[in-house]
Amino acid sequence: MTEYTYAKAAVPAGSLPNDWSAYTKEILRSGPGGKAPDAVVSVMQTPYNIGLFTALKRAGYTGVLSDPTDYDPGLLAKDATRQALDGVVVLLQFQPFESDSPAMRQFKADIRKTAGKEVPLSMHMLTGYMSADLFLSLAAKAGKDLTVESFQKAANGFSDTGTLVGDRSEPKGQKESFGCGALVRLTGGRYEVAVPFRCYPPIPFR
């Protein structure tokens, strides 16, 4: 059974704290008996995560650090960022770039062809790529005489499997995630797949 020992939106959204000690002290005493929790999951963006994770490590925290935002090969270009995020486990809702599936190989080839060279990959690239892929898949199902009505009809009963974001289904996907994910860990300056990408029963949005 999972116990949430600390769940506060306490960090100011407008600016990075100069001193994280107020937050780290509370977090590190939030577990049973005033001890540190087994894992700290941050839902903040990278600059905030760097500050929080660095402060937790300096305070001696050795548990699991995780977030859903810090997966970007571009982050590895800076020594300070690599050190701050070293060991952090990141949740992805798409196949990691480190996977060797046919779909990932095709994605990399398409990006390389479009850019005319090797370029750093990012979540934004994959989001745009898969948005275009979904549009083209729906348009293909609608047929040659594409209209707003035929497109909407195609979207009202569309599903496919094995994509970079898992098993897609519409219109269910407008209210539910596709329920697929993977975990990667930043180790020694590079991302490694910690838990391979797979699909699970979807959880409805609330």
N, C-alpha and C positions, 0 to 999 in steps of 0.2 A: 504494500500500500504506500502510495506517494504522499508525503506530508510537506506542504508548503510552509516553510518556517518564516519567510520574509517575502512579502509581495507588495511593495510600495512604489508608487510613481513619485519619488521624492527628489530626483535630480532635476534642476532647472533646465527647461527646454531651450532657453534663449542663449545660454553661454556655458562653456565648460567650467566646472569647478576648478579653482586653483588648488584646493586642498580636499582630497577624497577621504580623509580620515574619519569624518563624521559618518560617512556611508559604510566604509569598510568595518568600522567598529561594530556598527549595528548588525551588519551581515554576519560577521565572524562570531557574534554572540547569539545568533538567532536559532541555532540548533538546540536539540534536547540537552538540558543541563547547562545551557549557556555556551555550548561548544559550536564549532563551525559546522555549517551544513555540508552534506556530501557533495553537492553540486550547486554551482551558481550559473543561472541562465539569464543572460542580459538580452533585452529586446531593443537596446539602443543602437545608434549608428556607430560606425567605426571610430571616430575621434573620441567618443565617450567610452567605448569599450576599451580602447587603448589605455585611457586614464584609469578606469576602474580595475581592469585586469592587472595592470602594472602595480597599482597600489595594493591589491590583494596578494600578489606574489611577494612584494616587499614585506608585507605583514606576516609572511610565512604560510599563506594558504596553499595547501597541496591537493585540494579536491579537484573535481571536474569543473572546467570553465567552458561555457558554451554560449552560442548566439546564432541567429539565423541570417546575419548580414555580412560577415567578414570572409566571404569567399570571393576573392578577386585576385588573379595573378598579378595585377598591377600593385597590390599591397606589398608584394615581396621585394619590390625595388628599393625599399628603405630599410636600413638596418634596424632602426628603432621600432618600426612597425612589426618587422619579423620577430624581434625579441619579445615585444609585448604580447603578440598573438601566438607565440610558440606554445604548442600543446593544446590550444583551444580547439574544441570540437564544434563544427558548424553544420547546422541543419540545412539541407538543400531540398527543394521540391522538383528537382530535375536531375538528369544523369550528370554526374561530375565530369568535368573535362578530362579527368584522368582515366575514365572508363574507356574500354576498347570495343564498344558495340558498333555494329554497322551504321546505326543512326548517328552516333557521335562522330565516326569517321567521315560521314557525308557532310555533317555540319561543319567540321573543320575544313574540309575540302572546299565547300561553298564559300566560307569566309575568306579563305586564302585566295580563291579565284577572284572574288569580288574586290578584295583589297589589293590584289596584284603582288602580295608578299605575305610573309608570316607576320601576324600581328597578335598582341596580347588579347586573349579572350576575356569576356566579361559576362556577368549576368544580364546586362542590358542588351548585349548582342543576341543572347539566346532568347530573351523575352521577345525581342522584335522578330527574330527568325521564326519562332514558334507561333507568333500571332499571324505572320504572313502565311505560314504553313497551314494553320487552321482555316484561314480565309480561302486559300486555294483549294483545300480539301472540300470545303462546303460548296464552293463554286463548281468544282468538278462533279459533285453529286447532283447539283441543280441542273446540270446539262448545258447544251450549247445555247439554248434560248434563255439566257440569264436575265432574270428580272428581279425586282425587289421581292415579289411574291414567291417566285421559285426558289430564291435564296433562303427566304425565311422558312419555306416548307422543308427545304433540305436540312436547315439547322434545327428543325423541330423533331428530328429523329436520327440525329447523327451520332455515330460512335466509331472509335477505332482503338487499336491497342499497339503497344510496343513503340510509342513515340518517346522523344527525349523528356517529355513531362508525364509519361505513363499512359494510362488508359483514359482516353477522353470520351466524354458523353455530353451531348447537348439535347435539350435545354437544361438538363440537370446541373451542368457545370456553371450555370449562372448563379446557383444558390449553394453549391457544394464544391469543395476542392476536389481535385482528381484523386486525392488520397494517396499520393506516391511520394517517396522521399528517400534520401540517403544521408549518411553522415560522413564528413571528411574531417581530418585532423591535420593541423599545420605542425609539421615535425621537421626540424633541421632545415628550415627555410623552404620547404616545399609541402604541397598538399598531398595527403595520402587518403585513399578510401578507407574509412573505418568500418562503415556498414554499407554494403552494396545497395544500389537503387532497387526498390521494389514497391509494389502497390499494396495498400491496405484498405479496409472498408472506409469509405469517406465519412467525414464528420461534417454535418450541416453547419453552415454559417448561422450565427445568432445575432 
